[in-house]
Amino acid sequence: GAVVSQHPSWVICKSGTSVKIECRSLDFQATTMFWYRQFPKQSLMLMATSNEGSKATYEQGVEKDKFLINHASLTLSTLTVTSAHPEDSSFYICSARLGTGVNTGELFFGEGSRLTVL
Amino acid sequence: QKEVEQNSGPLSVPEGAIASLNCTYSDRVSQSFFWYRQYSGKSPELIMSIYSNGDKEDGRFTAQLNKASQYVSLLIRDSQPSDSATYLCAVVEMNTGFQKLVFGTGTRLLVSP
């Protein structure tokens, strides 16, 4: 399968600071990447769809000014959690889709980034 | 957002048995369905994709799709303790201009030696 790399794997920060998470597709070009968040014992919740060269599409209830997404190239998308607070502590996972047709929606996930805000 | 529903489990099966995982979805126009496996603390990994009604087999895994009943399942034959994980059903939700993948809450599978 396709390889998606995410960095850092885990990060601990103080409340009020900003944290940037990188997501790279290593062996394919991803026009679209997706950012998910997963709280303990819950499923993945889509935060936003990141489109190369254009603004991200955010899901309802996700603050776009707090979760800044940049997709500057076909292999890199970044998520910046601005002014992080303890309630932002979660497992953030990026993914990229291989193919663009209706029947090629397979998503490949990065390793995930566990954020702990003190 | 349309719904994808799974029994949270845990589903406990002995080693060597068949594990049956079920999923229902509400979006009638969905065409693409996926099963992901997620170990604790790790990100999901794709196991199977299925797009047409019927069965699709890959090794010990068989995905079954029934669009009329809006039902998709995953069978794991000869279950192994290493199969113990949470299995996530995912459905592509069709929206104007783009698609997105909606996940169920997952079924936790425990395979005992």
gemmi code that builds the backbone of each chain (N, CA, C; Angstrom):
import gemmi

chains = {
    "A": [
        ("GLY", (0.806, -1.202, 0.000), (0.000, 0.000, 0.000), (0.841, 1.254, 0.000)),
        ("ALA", (0.173, 2.377, -0.223), (0.858, 3.656, -0.250), (1.331, 4.039, 1.148)),
        ("VAL", (2.400, 4.842, 1.186), (2.987, 5.214, 2.475), (2.714, 6.680, 2.778)),
        ("VAL", (2.161, 6.893, 3.954), (1.922, 8.252, 4.451), (2.679, 8.397, 5.759)),
        ("SER", (3.502, 9.410, 5.827), (4.324, 9.623, 7.011), (3.851, 10.858, 7.761)),
        ("GLN", (3.800, 10.755, 9.063), (3.317, 11.858, 9.894), (4.352, 12.155, 10.968)),
        ("HIS", (4.513, 13.433, 11.257), (5.538, 13.838, 12.232), (5.104, 15.090, 12.964)),
        ("PRO", (5.267, 15.204, 14.276), (5.895, 14.208, 15.152), (4.905, 13.129, 15.570)),
        ("SER", (5.407, 12.066, 16.148), (4.555, 10.980, 16.609), (3.835, 11.367, 17.892)),
        ("TRP", (4.519, 12.134, 18.704), (3.860, 12.617, 19.906), (4.479, 13.941, 20.296)),
        ("VAL", (3.701, 14.757, 20.940), (4.197, 16.059, 21.360), (3.463, 16.475, 22.631)),
        ("ILE", (4.221, 17.050, 23.541), (3.673, 17.598, 24.761), (3.967, 19.085, 24.756)),
        ("CYS", (2.966, 19.886, 24.999), (3.187, 21.327, 24.979), (2.416, 22.003, 26.100)),
        ("LYS", (2.780, 23.236, 26.350), (2.096, 24.012, 27.379), (0.871, 24.680, 26.783)),
        ("SER", (-0.104, 24.894, 27.615), (-1.322, 25.558, 27.177), (-0.998, 26.941, 26.613)),
        ("GLY", (-1.582, 27.258, 25.473), (-1.362, 28.554, 24.851), (-0.347, 28.545, 23.723)),
        ("THR", (0.405, 27.478, 23.623), (1.391, 27.396, 22.537), (0.754, 26.789, 21.295)),
        ("SER", (1.484, 26.881, 20.176), (1.008, 26.326, 18.911), (1.857, 25.126, 18.525)),
        ("VAL", (1.231, 24.171, 17.918), (1.910, 22.936, 17.529), (1.613, 22.635, 16.067)),
        ("LYS", (2.672, 22.309, 15.320), (2.505, 21.979, 13.905), (2.757, 20.495, 13.683)),
        ("ILE", (1.851, 19.865, 12.936), (1.977, 18.449, 12.589), (2.084, 18.343, 11.073)),
        ("GLU", (3.047, 17.565, 10.606), (3.258, 17.403, 9.172), (2.776, 16.037, 8.687)),
        ("CYS", (2.254, 16.027, 7.491), (1.789, 14.792, 6.872), (2.325, 14.740, 5.452)),
        ("ARG", (3.057, 13.673, 5.141), (3.666, 13.548, 3.819), (3.267, 12.237, 3.150)),
        ("SER", (2.930, 12.313, 1.892), (2.750, 11.101, 1.100), (4.100, 10.806, 0.462)),
        ("LEU", (4.672, 9.644, 0.756), (6.056, 9.372, 0.389), (6.232, 8.810, -1.022)),
        ("ASP", (5.274, 8.057, -1.492), (5.478, 7.400, -2.783), (4.342, 7.654, -3.763)),
        ("PHE", (3.552, 8.684, -3.479), (2.516, 9.055, -4.428), (2.132, 10.511, -4.185)),
        ("GLN", (1.480, 11.091, -5.148), (1.030, 12.471, -5.005), (-0.419, 12.484, -4.552)),
        ("ALA", (-0.683, 13.281, -3.551), (-2.016, 13.331, -2.961), (-2.633, 14.709, -3.160)),
        ("THR", (-3.559, 14.797, -4.075), (-4.254, 16.065, -4.282), (-5.076, 16.436, -3.054)),
        ("THR", (-5.578, 15.402, -2.406), (-6.427, 15.621, -1.238), (-5.917, 14.829, -0.055)),
        ("MET", (-5.791, 15.490, 1.056), (-5.461, 14.815, 2.313), (-6.559, 15.140, 3.312)),
        ("PHE", (-6.688, 14.280, 4.301), (-7.729, 14.422, 5.300), (-7.110, 14.421, 6.694)),
        ("TRP", (-7.653, 15.238, 7.552), (-7.203, 15.284, 8.940), (-8.325, 14.801, 9.849)),
        ("TYR", (-7.981, 13.814, 10.673), (-8.930, 13.240, 11.610), (-8.425, 13.468, 13.030)),
        ("ARG", (-9.366, 13.400, 13.955), (-9.037, 13.467, 15.374), (-9.750, 12.306, 16.050)),
        ("GLN", (-9.063, 11.679, 16.980), (-9.657, 10.550, 17.680), (-9.413, 10.682, 19.174)),
        ("PHE", (-10.495, 10.784, 19.925), (-10.406, 10.784, 21.388), (-10.459, 9.344, 21.869)),
        ("PRO", (-9.972, 9.087, 23.093), (-9.922, 7.704, 23.608), (-11.269, 6.997, 23.510)),
        ("LYS", (-11.205, 5.778, 23.010), (-12.361, 4.899, 22.900), (-13.462, 5.463, 21.982)),
        ("GLN", (-13.104, 6.376, 21.124), (-14.054, 6.912, 20.164), (-13.529, 6.693, 18.749)),
        ("SER", (-14.404, 6.874, 17.785), (-13.988, 6.661, 16.409), (-13.301, 7.895, 15.846)),
        ("LEU", (-12.831, 7.757, 14.629), (-12.177, 8.879, 13.982), (-13.221, 9.892, 13.538)),
        ("MET", (-12.950, 11.137, 13.829), (-13.840, 12.208, 13.397), (-13.099, 13.091, 12.416)),
        ("LEU", (-13.664, 13.250, 11.243), (-13.046, 14.091, 10.237), (-13.079, 15.542, 10.672)),
        ("MET", (-11.911, 16.175, 10.634), (-11.825, 17.591, 10.985), (-11.932, 18.454, 9.737)),
        ("ALA", (-11.142, 18.077, 8.725), (-11.090, 18.919, 7.533), (-10.514, 18.138, 6.370)),
        ("THR", (-10.866, 18.598, 5.189), (-10.319, 18.058, 3.959), (-9.349, 19.085, 3.391)),
        ("SER", (-8.136, 18.647, 3.173), (-7.069, 19.545, 2.734), (-6.845, 19.369, 1.236)),
        ("ASN", (-7.001, 20.432, 0.495), (-6.850, 20.387, -0.950), (-5.613, 21.156, -1.383)),
        ("GLU", (-4.785, 20.522, -2.201), (-3.549, 21.142, -2.646), (-3.818, 22.426, -3.400)),
        ("GLY", (-3.204, 23.493, -2.942), (-3.307, 24.763, -3.627), (-4.558, 25.562, -3.345)),
        ("SER", (-5.404, 25.077, -2.460), (-6.618, 25.838, -2.142), (-6.930, 25.716, -0.650)),
        ("LYS", (-7.961, 26.425, -0.238), (-8.309, 26.414, 1.188), (-8.895, 25.073, 1.593)),
        ("ALA", (-8.654, 24.727, 2.838), (-9.207, 23.477, 3.362), (-10.706, 23.617, 3.591)),
        ("THR", (-11.375, 22.496, 3.537), (-12.810, 22.442, 3.835), (-12.980, 21.852, 5.220)),
        ("TYR", (-13.537, 22.625, 6.130), (-13.664, 22.203, 7.517), (-15.044, 21.605, 7.790)),
        ("GLU", (-15.050, 20.619, 8.663), (-16.321, 20.034, 9.086), (-17.011, 20.967, 10.079)),
        ("GLN", (-18.294, 20.793, 10.169), (-19.081, 21.623, 11.083), (-18.576, 21.458, 12.507)),
        ("GLY", (-18.394, 22.573, 13.180), (-17.939, 22.538, 14.564), (-16.434, 22.600, 14.738)),
        ("VAL", (-15.683, 22.556, 13.647), (-14.226, 22.642, 13.727), (-13.807, 24.072, 13.400)),
        ("GLU", (-13.084, 24.704, 14.333), (-12.707, 26.099, 14.156), (-11.522, 26.218, 13.201)),
        ("LYS", (-11.752, 26.854, 12.073), (-10.691, 26.960, 11.080), (-9.560, 27.873, 11.538)),
        ("ASP", (-9.850, 28.832, 12.411), (-8.790, 29.724, 12.884), (-7.945, 29.069, 13.965)),
        ("LYS", (-8.452, 28.008, 14.539), (-7.706, 27.300, 15.578), (-6.885, 26.158, 14.967)),
        ("PHE", (-7.456, 25.515, 13.994), (-6.788, 24.395, 13.333), (-6.450, 24.826, 11.903)),
        ("LEU", (-5.224, 25.353, 11.766), (-4.797, 25.885, 10.476), (-4.222, 24.772, 9.609)),
        ("ILE", (-4.735, 24.658, 8.413), (-4.277, 23.617, 7.506), (-3.689, 24.250, 6.258)),
        ("ASN", (-2.513, 23.753, 5.905), (-1.829, 24.221, 4.701), (-1.438, 23.031, 3.856)),
        ("HIS", (-1.777, 23.072, 2.582), (-1.460, 21.961, 1.681), (-0.730, 22.559, 0.489)),
        ("ALA", (0.549, 22.874, 0.724), (1.304, 23.653, -0.240), (1.812, 22.844, -1.423)),
        ("SER", (1.910, 21.537, -1.260), (2.407, 20.708, -2.360), (1.609, 19.419, -2.420)),
        ("LEU", (1.850, 18.640, -3.455), (1.106, 17.395, -3.637), (1.541, 16.300, -2.678)),
        ("THR", (2.582, 16.553, -1.888), (3.053, 15.524, -0.972), (3.098, 15.984, 0.485)),
        ("LEU", (2.653, 17.197, 0.759), (2.763, 17.704, 2.125), (1.542, 18.519, 2.530)),
        ("SER", (0.979, 18.145, 3.673), (-0.067, 18.944, 4.302), (0.324, 19.136, 5.755)),
        ("THR", (0.049, 20.303, 6.296), (0.368, 20.556, 7.701), (-0.873, 21.011, 8.449)),
        ("LEU", (-0.951, 20.595, 9.715), (-2.016, 21.015, 10.617), (-1.353, 21.734, 11.780)),
        ("THR", (-1.742, 22.972, 12.019), (-1.223, 23.718, 13.152), (-2.349, 23.953, 14.145)),
        ("VAL", (-2.151, 23.452, 15.353), (-3.109, 23.690, 16.436), (-2.646, 24.958, 17.133)),
        ("THR", (-3.391, 26.021, 16.990), (-2.976, 27.305, 17.557), (-3.553, 27.493, 18.958)),
        ("SER", (-2.771, 28.112, 19.810), (-3.185, 28.391, 21.180), (-3.839, 27.149, 21.787)),
        ("ALA", (-3.050, 26.093, 21.835), (-3.586, 24.805, 22.285), (-4.026, 24.849, 23.745)),
        ("HIS", (-5.090, 24.125, 24.028), (-5.601, 23.987, 25.391), (-5.733, 22.508, 25.729)),
        ("PRO", (-5.826, 22.190, 27.009), (-5.893, 20.767, 27.385), (-6.981, 19.978, 26.660)),
        ("GLU", (-8.093, 20.621, 26.348), (-9.163, 19.901, 25.648), (-8.801, 19.558, 24.206)),
        ("ASP", (-7.695, 20.132, 23.708), (-7.228, 19.784, 22.365), (-6.370, 18.527, 22.374)),
        ("SER", (-6.053, 18.033, 23.554), (-5.257, 16.807, 23.660), (-6.020, 15.664, 22.992)),
        ("SER", (-5.375, 15.034, 22.040), (-6.052, 13.999, 21.262), (-5.034, 13.311, 20.356)),
        ("PHE", (-5.518, 12.348, 19.616), (-4.713, 11.643, 18.613), (-5.120, 12.204, 17.255)),
        ("TYR", (-4.191, 12.870, 16.594), (-4.484, 13.494, 15.305), (-3.878, 12.620, 14.211)),
        ("ILE", (-4.695, 12.281, 13.242), (-4.255, 11.368, 12.190), (-4.551, 11.979, 10.825)),
        ("CYS", (-3.533, 11.954, 9.967), (-3.762, 12.428, 8.614), (-3.897, 11.231, 7.690)),
        ("SER", (-4.497, 11.463, 6.562), (-4.612, 10.391, 5.585), (-4.638, 10.989, 4.189)),
        ("ALA", (-4.304, 10.158, 3.231), (-4.319, 10.587, 1.845), (-4.994, 9.513, 1.025)),
        ("ARG", (-5.686, 9.953, -0.004), (-6.416, 9.008, -0.830), (-5.615, 8.659, -2.076)),
        ("LEU", (-5.599, 7.364, -2.354), (-4.929, 6.891, -3.547), (-5.970, 6.790, -4.646)),
        ("GLY", (-5.816, 7.581, -5.688), (-6.795, 7.569, -6.760), (-7.844, 8.625, -6.537)),
        ("THR", (-8.577, 8.927, -7.579), (-9.556, 10.007, -7.482), (-10.949, 9.599, -7.937)),
        ("GLY", (-11.100, 8.405, -8.453), (-12.408, 7.996, -8.937), (-13.340, 7.614, -7.807)),
        ("VAL", (-14.594, 7.436, -8.151), (-15.590, 7.083, -7.140), (-15.242, 5.767, -6.460)),
        ("ASN", (-14.701, 4.844, -7.204), (-14.400, 3.538, -6.643), (-12.954, 3.388, -6.225)),
        ("THR", (-12.259, 4.459, -6.046), (-10.869, 4.381, -5.586), (-10.683, 5.284, -4.391)),
        ("GLY", (-11.543, 5.102, -3.386), (-11.482, 5.995, -2.238), (-10.650, 5.476, -1.107)),
        ("GLU", (-9.780, 4.492, -1.354), (-8.984, 3.930, -0.274), (-8.107, 4.998, 0.345)),
        ("LEU", (-8.206, 5.082, 1.669), (-7.396, 6.030, 2.411), (-6.235, 5.315, 3.075)),
        ("PHE", (-5.073, 5.930, 3.023), (-3.921, 5.403, 3.734), (-3.539, 6.415, 4.800)),
        ("PHE", (-3.318, 5.911, 5.994), (-3.148, 6.779, 7.138), (-1.692, 6.949, 7.541)),
        ("GLY", (-1.395, 8.120, 8.059), (-0.121, 8.334, 8.719), (-0.125, 7.629, 10.061)),
        ("GLU", (1.008, 7.684, 10.735), (1.146, 6.965, 11.996), (0.384, 7.628, 13.137)),
        ("GLY", (-0.051, 8.837, 12.921), (-0.767, 9.552, 13.968), (0.171, 10.373, 14.845)),
        ("SER", (-0.379, 11.434, 15.402), (0.379, 12.299, 16.306), (-0.426, 12.478, 17.587)),
        ("ARG", (0.160, 12.053, 18.687), (-0.550, 12.183, 19.953), (-0.148, 13.494, 20.614)),
        ("LEU", (-1.113, 14.361, 20.768), (-0.871, 15.679, 21.354), (-1.373, 15.704, 22.786)),
        ("THR", (-0.494, 16.124, 23.685), (-0.870, 16.332, 25.088), (-0.595, 17.772, 25.443)),
        ("VAL", (-1.623, 18.477, 25.845), (-1.486, 19.882, 26.224), (-1.609, 19.988, 27.741)),
        ("LEU", (-0.568, 20.510, 28.356), (-0.556, 20.586, 29.822), (-1.219, 21.863, 30.320)),
    ],
    "B": [
        ("GLN", (-24.427, 14.722, 8.465), (-23.537, 13.600, 8.151), (-24.302, 12.301, 8.313)),
        ("LYS", (-24.112, 11.442, 7.305), (-24.784, 10.149, 7.390), (-24.128, 9.284, 8.448)),
        ("GLU", (-24.809, 8.222, 8.864), (-24.319, 7.398, 9.959), (-23.782, 6.057, 9.482)),
        ("VAL", (-22.794, 5.584, 10.220), (-22.259, 4.241, 10.041), (-22.277, 3.598, 11.418)),
        ("GLU", (-22.961, 2.493, 11.542), (-23.150, 1.901, 12.859), (-22.509, 0.524, 12.972)),
        ("GLN", (-21.854, 0.329, 14.105), (-21.252, -0.950, 14.429), (-21.499, -1.264, 15.886)),
        ("ASN", (-21.538, -2.538, 16.193), (-21.612, -2.972, 17.578), (-20.227, -2.784, 18.193)),
        ("SER", (-20.149, -2.111, 19.321), (-18.837, -1.786, 19.884), (-18.116, -3.000, 20.452)),
        ("GLY", (-18.890, -4.067, 20.762), (-18.276, -5.278, 21.295), (-17.929, -5.124, 22.774)),
        ("PRO", (-16.960, -5.903, 23.296), (-16.060, -6.716, 22.504), (-16.697, -8.011, 21.993)),
        ("LEU", (-16.214, -8.433, 20.826), (-16.582, -9.710, 20.267), (-15.453, -10.686, 20.599)),
        ("SER", (-15.782, -11.699, 21.356), (-14.758, -12.650, 21.786), (-14.917, -13.964, 21.037)),
        ("VAL", (-13.840, -14.425, 20.424), (-13.863, -15.710, 19.717), (-12.606, -16.480, 20.078)),
        ("PRO", (-12.667, -17.807, 20.064), (-11.462, -18.597, 20.324), (-10.582, -18.663, 19.085)),
        ("GLU", (-9.329, -18.894, 19.306), (-8.379, -19.033, 18.198), (-8.855, -20.126, 17.239)),
        ("GLY", (-8.778, -19.817, 15.941), (-9.198, -20.771, 14.931), (-10.639, -20.631, 14.484)),
        ("ALA", (-11.426, -19.887, 15.224), (-12.844, -19.707, 14.883), (-13.013, -18.613, 13.833)),
        ("ILE", (-14.248, -18.484, 13.353), (-14.582, -17.412, 12.417), (-15.160, -16.231, 13.190)),
        ("ALA", (-14.590, -15.070, 12.940), (-15.115, -13.845, 13.554), (-15.950, -13.113, 12.518)),
        ("SER", (-17.141, -12.688, 12.917), (-18.052, -12.003, 12.008), (-18.331, -10.600, 12.523)),
        ("LEU", (-17.972, -9.617, 11.747), (-18.129, -8.217, 12.139), (-19.128, -7.553, 11.200)),
        ("ASN", (-20.049, -6.811, 11.777), (-21.141, -6.257, 10.989), (-21.192, -4.738, 11.040)),
        ("CYS", (-21.778, -4.174, 9.984), (-21.839, -2.719, 9.872), (-23.056, -2.337, 9.040)),
        ("THR", (-23.795, -1.346, 9.478), (-24.887, -0.807, 8.663), (-24.638, 0.672, 8.417)),
        ("TYR", (-25.159, 1.157, 7.314), (-24.940, 2.556, 6.961), (-26.237, 3.163, 6.472)),
        ("SER", (-26.320, 4.466, 6.538), (-27.589, 5.127, 6.246), (-27.631, 5.809, 4.878)),
        ("ASP", (-26.486, 6.069, 4.279), (-26.457, 6.789, 3.006), (-26.708, 5.823, 1.855)),
        ("ARG", (-27.890, 5.896, 1.265), (-28.277, 4.933, 0.230), (-27.440, 5.027, -1.029)),
        ("VAL", (-26.813, 6.188, -1.280), (-26.080, 6.344, -2.534), (-24.603, 5.989, -2.409)),
        ("SER", (-24.189, 5.566, -1.228), (-22.780, 5.204, -1.047), (-22.399, 4.058, -1.966)),
        ("GLN", (-21.190, 4.138, -2.512), (-20.731, 3.133, -3.464), (-19.447, 2.431, -3.023)),
        ("SER", (-18.763, 3.018, -2.035), (-17.456, 2.491, -1.649), (-17.432, 2.216, -0.159)),
        ("PHE", (-16.914, 1.027, 0.185), (-16.960, 0.582, 1.575), (-15.617, -0.037, 1.947)),
        ("PHE", (-15.198, 0.209, 3.178), (-13.870, -0.220, 3.585), (-13.895, -0.777, 5.000)),
        ("TRP", (-12.981, -1.694, 5.230), (-12.728, -2.177, 6.583), (-11.283, -1.843, 6.945)),
        ("TYR", (-11.123, -1.210, 8.117), (-9.815, -0.874, 8.637), (-9.619, -1.584, 9.972)),
        ("ARG", (-8.376, -1.930, 10.245), (-8.019, -2.516, 11.536), (-7.172, -1.494, 12.289)),
        ("GLN", (-7.477, -1.312, 13.557), (-6.735, -0.366, 14.378), (-6.316, -1.018, 15.686)),
        ("TYR", (-5.009, -1.143, 15.862), (-4.492, -1.608, 17.140), (-4.458, -0.419, 18.096)),
        ("SER", (-4.503, -0.737, 19.374), (-4.560, 0.303, 20.403), (-3.376, 1.259, 20.281)),
        ("GLY", (-3.654, 2.535, 20.217), (-2.617, 3.544, 20.147), (-2.001, 3.732, 18.774)),
        ("LYS", (-2.516, 3.002, 17.798), (-1.966, 3.097, 16.438), (-3.014, 3.669, 15.488)),
        ("SER", (-2.580, 4.051, 14.306), (-3.518, 4.549, 13.313), (-4.104, 3.387, 12.523)),
        ("PRO", (-5.230, 3.592, 11.862), (-5.894, 2.501, 11.137), (-5.091, 2.032, 9.929)),
        ("GLU", (-5.238, 0.755, 9.617), (-4.640, 0.216, 8.410), (-5.731, -0.463, 7.594)),
        ("LEU", (-5.678, -0.261, 6.294), (-6.704, -0.788, 5.411), (-6.601, -2.305, 5.287)),
        ("ILE", (-7.737, -2.977, 5.451), (-7.780, -4.423, 5.273), (-8.455, -4.778, 3.962)),
        ("MET", (-9.636, -4.231, 3.754), (-10.420, -4.616, 2.580), (-11.192, -3.412, 2.065)),
        ("SER", (-11.407, -3.408, 0.771), (-12.339, -2.474, 0.164), (-13.330, -3.291, -0.650)),
        ("ILE", (-14.559, -2.814, -0.738), (-15.562, -3.522, -1.537), (-16.501, -2.509, -2.143)),
        ("TYR", (-16.846, -2.720, -3.404), (-17.649, -1.730, -4.123), (-18.915, -2.342, -4.733)),
        ("SER", (-18.921, -3.676, -4.886), (-20.058, -4.332, -5.541), (-20.737, -5.296, -4.577)),
        ("ASN", (-22.012, -5.522, -4.793), (-22.742, -6.484, -3.975), (-22.105, -7.865, -4.080)),
        ("GLY", (-22.132, -8.582, -2.972), (-21.591, -9.927, -2.970), (-20.409, -10.045, -2.035)),
        ("ASP", (-19.606, -11.049, -2.288), (-18.460, -11.340, -1.442), (-17.158, -10.996, -2.151)),
        ("LYS", (-16.197, -10.591, -1.343), (-14.838, -10.359, -1.844), (-13.872, -10.978, -0.856)),
        ("GLU", (-13.043, -11.877, -1.344), (-12.156, -12.623, -0.457), (-10.709, -12.196, -0.674)),
        ("ASP", (-9.987, -12.118, 0.448), (-8.546, -11.810, 0.396), (-7.896, -12.535, 1.563)),
        ("GLY", (-7.304, -13.681, 1.267), (-6.677, -14.461, 2.326), (-7.720, -14.948, 3.320)),
        ("ARG", (-7.487, -14.652, 4.594), (-8.446, -15.083, 5.626), (-9.641, -14.146, 5.772)),
        ("PHE", (-9.625, -13.063, 5.026), (-10.677, -12.059, 5.162), (-11.670, -12.141, 3.999)),
        ("THR", (-12.950, -12.010, 4.330), (-14.000, -11.921, 3.326), (-14.910, -10.752, 3.671)),
        ("ALA", (-15.052, -9.829, 2.733), (-15.990, -8.733, 2.914), (-17.263, -9.065, 2.161)),
        ("GLN", (-18.395, -8.727, 2.764), (-19.687, -8.981, 2.136), (-20.468, -7.672, 2.094)),
        ("LEU", (-21.070, -7.393, 0.951), (-21.814, -6.152, 0.777), (-23.214, -6.431, 0.268)),
        ("ASN", (-24.196, -5.804, 0.876), (-25.586, -5.880, 0.433), (-26.128, -4.455, 0.438)),
        ("LYS", (-26.116, -3.842, -0.725), (-26.523, -2.438, -0.816), (-28.020, -2.268, -0.562)),
        ("ALA", (-28.815, -3.246, -0.937), (-30.262, -3.141, -0.717), (-30.572, -3.073, 0.773)),
        ("SER", (-29.834, -3.837, 1.548), (-30.033, -3.844, 2.994), (-29.133, -2.840, 3.698)),
        ("GLN", (-28.259, -2.167, 2.949), (-27.325, -1.186, 3.501), (-26.499, -1.822, 4.612)),
        ("TYR", (-25.863, -2.915, 4.231), (-25.189, -3.765, 5.212), (-23.863, -4.236, 4.619)),
        ("VAL", (-22.814, -4.129, 5.412), (-21.521, -4.647, 4.987), (-20.904, -5.392, 6.160)),
        ("SER", (-20.260, -6.511, 5.866), (-19.690, -7.307, 6.947), (-18.277, -7.743, 6.599)),
        ("LEU", (-17.575, -8.185, 7.623), (-16.214, -8.707, 7.462), (-16.126, -10.023, 8.215)),
        ("LEU", (-15.709, -11.069, 7.513), (-15.486, -12.361, 8.134), (-13.983, -12.602, 8.207)),
        ("ILE", (-13.542, -13.056, 9.363), (-12.141, -13.417, 9.539), (-12.102, -14.906, 9.861)),
        ("ARG", (-11.548, -15.689, 8.949), (-11.453, -17.132, 9.164), (-10.181, -17.446, 9.924)),
        ("ASP", (-10.205, -18.598, 10.628), (-9.020, -19.044, 11.371), (-8.435, -17.877, 12.183)),
        ("SER", (-9.270, -17.295, 13.009), (-8.864, -16.122, 13.794), (-7.628, -16.421, 14.632)),
        ("GLN", (-6.752, -15.433, 14.703), (-5.514, -15.551, 15.458), (-5.491, -14.485, 16.558)),
        ("PRO", (-4.778, -14.735, 17.639), (-4.672, -13.709, 18.688), (-4.175, -12.374, 18.141)),
        ("SER", (-3.355, -12.404, 17.104), (-2.851, -11.162, 16.517), (-3.935, -10.382, 15.775)),
        ("ASP", (-5.082, -11.012, 15.575), (-6.208, -10.301, 14.956), (-6.955, -9.443, 15.973)),
        ("SER", (-6.622, -9.597, 17.233), (-7.284, -8.815, 18.282), (-6.993, -7.329, 18.057)),
        ("ALA", (-8.040, -6.584, 17.808), (-7.905, -5.161, 17.474), (-9.311, -4.585, 17.361)),
        ("THR", (-9.383, -3.318, 17.052), (-10.675, -2.696, 16.756), (-10.818, -2.595, 15.243)),
        ("TYR", (-11.957, -3.038, 14.749), (-12.193, -3.041, 13.309), (-13.194, -1.939, 12.980)),
        ("LEU", (-12.764, -1.060, 12.108), (-13.556, 0.105, 11.737), (-14.159, -0.079, 10.352)),
        ("CYS", (-15.449, 0.118, 10.288), (-16.141, 0.122, 9.006), (-16.171, 1.566, 8.520)),
        ("ALA", (-15.923, 1.775, 7.245), (-15.916, 3.138, 6.709), (-16.674, 3.168, 5.388)),
        ("VAL", (-17.408, 4.230, 5.198), (-18.252, 4.381, 4.019), (-17.985, 5.736, 3.387)),
        ("VAL", (-17.844, 5.747, 2.076), (-17.650, 7.023, 1.392), (-18.998, 7.725, 1.296)),
        ("GLU", (-19.047, 8.910, 1.858), (-20.272, 9.714, 1.806), (-20.152, 10.674, 0.628)),
        ("MET", (-21.174, 10.654, -0.177), (-21.152, 11.486, -1.371), (-21.727, 12.855, -1.057)),
        ("ASN", (-20.969, 13.880, -1.321), (-21.445, 15.248, -1.193), (-21.182, 15.971, -2.501)),
        ("THR", (-21.852, 17.077, -2.692), (-21.656, 17.839, -3.911), (-20.209, 18.272, -4.037)),
        ("GLY", (-19.553, 17.821, -5.094), (-18.202, 18.273, -5.359), (-17.102, 17.454, -4.724)),
        ("PHE", (-17.377, 16.677, -3.678), (-16.303, 15.907, -3.085), (-16.876, 14.742, -2.297)),
        ("GLN", (-15.982, 13.842, -1.942), (-16.373, 12.687, -1.142), (-15.639, 12.748, 0.183)),
        ("LYS", (-16.186, 12.146, 1.199), (-15.453, 11.997, 2.437), (-15.769, 10.653, 3.044)),
        ("LEU", (-14.844, 10.171, 3.836), (-14.969, 8.856, 4.444), (-15.519, 9.003, 5.852)),
        ("VAL", (-16.598, 8.299, 6.113), (-17.234, 8.345, 7.426), (-16.998, 7.009, 8.116)),
        ("PHE", (-16.518, 7.065, 9.346), (-16.189, 5.858, 10.087), (-17.268, 5.502, 11.099)),
        ("GLY", (-17.439, 4.203, 11.312), (-18.215, 3.741, 12.438), (-17.362, 3.829, 13.695)),
        ("THR", (-17.963, 3.521, 14.831), (-17.234, 3.613, 16.095), (-16.306, 2.435, 16.313)),
        ("GLY", (-16.445, 1.402, 15.471), (-15.538, 0.267, 15.574), (-16.059, -0.846, 16.453)),
        ("THR", (-15.655, -2.070, 16.124), (-15.958, -3.255, 16.935), (-14.647, -3.818, 17.443)),
        ("ARG", (-14.583, -3.975, 18.753), (-13.362, -4.526, 19.338), (-13.441, -6.054, 19.288)),
        ("LEU", (-12.436, -6.666, 18.687), (-12.363, -8.122, 18.560), (-11.287, -8.663, 19.490)),
        ("LEU", (-11.637, -9.672, 20.259), (-10.681, -10.349, 21.129), (-10.613, -11.810, 20.733)),
        ("VAL", (-9.426, -12.266, 20.332), (-9.236, -13.657, 19.963), (-8.389, -14.308, 21.047)),
        ("SER", (-8.977, -15.286, 21.707), (-8.287, -15.933, 22.826), (-7.545, -17.175, 22.352)),
        ("PRO", (-6.326, -17.378, 22.880), (-5.514, -18.559, 22.475), (-6.165, -19.841, 22.952)),
    ],
}
model = gemmi.Model(1)
for chain_id, residues in chains.items():
    chain = gemmi.Chain(chain_id)
    for i, (resn, *xyz) in enumerate(residues, 1):
        res = gemmi.Residue()
        res.name, res.seqid = resn, gemmi.SeqId(i, " ")
        for name, pos in zip(("N", "CA", "C"), xyz):
            atom = gemmi.Atom()
            atom.name, atom.element = name, gemmi.Element(name[0])
            atom.pos, atom.b_iso = gemmi.Position(*pos), 0.0
            res.add_atom(atom)
        chain.add_residue(res)
    model.add_chain(chain)
structure = gemmi.Structure()
structure.add_model(model)
structure.setup_entities()
